[in-house]
Amino acid sequence: MRGQDLLHPRPEGLYCPPGDFFIDPVRPVARALVTHGHGDHARPGNTAVMATQQTLDIMAIRYGADFAQTSQVAEWGVPVKIGDCTVTFHPAGHVLGSAQIAVECDGLRIVASGDYKRRPDPSCQAFELVPCDIFITEATFGLPAFRHPDSKAEIAKLLRSVAQFPDRTHMVGAYALGKAQRVIKELRDAGYDEPIYIHGALQKLCDYYETQGIALGELKPATLEKGSKQDFAGAIVVGTPSSFADRWARRFADPVAAFASGWMQVRQRARQRGVELPLIISDHCDWDELCETIDEVGAEEIWVTHGREEALVRYCELKQLRAQPLHLVGYEDEAE
Amino acid sequence: MRAFAELLDRLLLTPSRNRKLQLLVDYFRATPDPDRGLALAALIGDLDFPGVKPAILRAMISERMDPVLFGLSYNFVGDLAETISLVWPTGNSGAGDGLPLAGVVDQLSRVSRSDAPKVVAALLDQSTASERFAILKLVTGSLRIGVSARLAKQALADLGQADINEIEELWHGLHAPYADLFAWLEGVADKPVPQAQALFRPVMLSNPMTETDYPKLDPADYCAEWKWDGIRVQVVAMNGAQRLYSRTGDDISGSFPDLMQAVNFEGVIDGELLVGDPQGRTATFSDLQQRLNRKSVSAKVQAQFPVFVRCYDILQAGEDDLRTLSFIERRKHLEAFVADLDPTRFDVSRFVPFSSWEELDEKRKRPPHPIIEGVMAKRWDSTYVPGRPKGPWFKWKRDPYTVDAVLMYAQRGSGRRASFYSDYTFGVWSGPEDAPELVPVGKAYFGFTDAELKQIDKFVRDNTIDRFGPVRSVRANRETGLVFEVAFEGLNRSTRHKSGVAMRFPRISRLRWDKPTAEADRIEVLQSMLEG
């Protein structure tokens, strides 16, 4: 069996003919396997969905309990037969519940890694390396210019700024699922125990993380109690990136715009967005980790998708590995 | 190096002047000598590494990585030093607590040209990406983080609760790493005694004349001069050394060798640097710009745009400090002094006779020369006091030019204005009368009240037709749109802008909600001002 007979792109998403399912379809299909809960990977309206329990829970929080007609829980590491093939879910280290999906048929194994990262993250399961014949890697930060620093150092930078500007509000833009909880969790791990104020859009997901054993400390809604901007002076407020461009943000005292994202590595990006304090904290692998994963996974062939495919394909060529870009439509850059 | 790198990153992204000052003061307070003094020298562009040429950087990186991968990265990042700092093969963790800035500066300043690639590479190997960026910016000599020498000096003044004029006066006698300066500012040593020749004297500045001011003033107490639109300079010649300083104390002698050759006196003169010939024509500010911020000036440029100083005041003649004399006394000295100088390079600013403020008001509104931007009124008995004392000197500018333009694009502000569309690009009509289109002529982000900002912000959000990152394209056609009355100080010809003009100091002077966009001005209105 050739790789493209087991998985190939279709307009709806990555399709598996022997199992008759799609991975992370962008439009409704009969059977979907979902890697993780981000909106561009997990969409409502499919007939049957298979995902990890946490991803299913997150989809229910975001889309309501009727996000699909039927759902099936994928247990970590337990092979499940679908049609003529077997699928297994392994942790991807991207956000809570995020999975790589190994698809196997006639002795050929392809791992669709979805979005993944290798760094320790106190808010989700750690990435697991799954040996395979063909590895499908993301390439969100697939350029040698992306080398994420240690997130602890970035959190320390934020805390230094809070100490230096105690009269200002630090507004941290962070994607609602995963990044926000990770930033909060890392602040707690760094010893910050003041209340953290959150935008309403984060509340349900933060509550859910708590139920999954990720302690986020005292969170308060970032709403004005008595109408004074000074309520938030010296505080850290976490909100979605778009909320800070919104009128919502006007309630804060002389805010410092911070943004937690791998894109913040590039100063001009930070500048264009009006970010004063870039925090390079990413849910994705940086270049070194992408290369390392390609080296370690032992696949004979690499398919590169969503992001900067060209550079990673070039890296594989230099390593004399077979590689090709896999053109999937409908996936967005992180928080852009 | 780590603290310095973080300082650079923060300064680069902090738009507020006061917050920049705070970052600088905190850094100076927390950083030991000599690192802080070297950082200060780096910020104001006072460090020189003769053995390290920026051209070696490309060669260094091409030895270390695949050129295709480098090219892809460079295309994405857009800045060479930043790209190299990020792609450098040793990753992002750096060595321990980072190298001391002093060690880095020392190595870079002593290295020979042949050893430079090896030494720079070793420094980059031991650094985080952010530190590498700082090192590479030091090496390429262009920090571009929005910190002027004046701002750095203000931070020093804030650090030591000192008067910035004291620092200005000392400045050119001090040298990196400025340990004596910091010791004085922190109160552990006496004020340093400058050793250098030809030091800068802090400049006396004026306040704007307002309608409430002049009714209270007696015109007989004041003289008036034209306010020329060049750059204010100070020519200092002492003990055989000659310097030309900008109003903020930057030494700009290097850009004006033609003028410096004519400095054959001992003394300190305050005046306006202009292009042209004192006896003949005075050229425009655009022409003067041909001479500013140049490291070397060709003979052709010197001949085409000759400069001269129109002298306003004299601070010192020979050994005698004249600053405590009255203006009228200094003026007598000035006239006698300038009479002996090269008449193609120096002349004395003429008085504008007037007997009442109303008469002067008429004159300042109709200056006889396009390079005059109003009048100065100075008390006859005023001594020369650094800074901006209220009362002795007034500037009374002619009214700004105005044009009615249509809002085309709006960009989100920063800091306090991060949630507002507060930076506006506006345009005027151009093209054929029957099919006119808007062409952008400028950008402004102040001149309106907070209440007006809210109204414009709402207009922008309600009339957005396209978005590009933080910028919104706003509905603007013959039927709908928002007209601004834009005030500005002058126009320059520009090859960089599609409209061919660039405004000086544009700001929104009025919101014309009442005005139909079709009645906004046409580009020809601006073009005719260029020819004037």
Interface residues (C-beta under 8 A of the other chain):
Chain A: L143 P144 A145 F146 R147 H148 P149 D150 K157 S161 Q164 F165 F244 A245 D246 R247 W248 A249 R250 D254 P255 A257 Q265 V266 R267 Q268 A270 R271 Q272 R273 G274 V275 E276 L277 P278 D288 R308 E310 A311 R314 Y315 L318
Chain B: E6 D9 R10 L12 L13 T14 P15 R19 Q22 L23 D26 M65 D66 V68 L69 F70 L72 S73 F76 V77 G78 D79 E82 T83 L86 V87 G91 N92 S93 T128 A129 S130 R412 G413 S414 G415 R416 A418 S419 F420 G469 P470
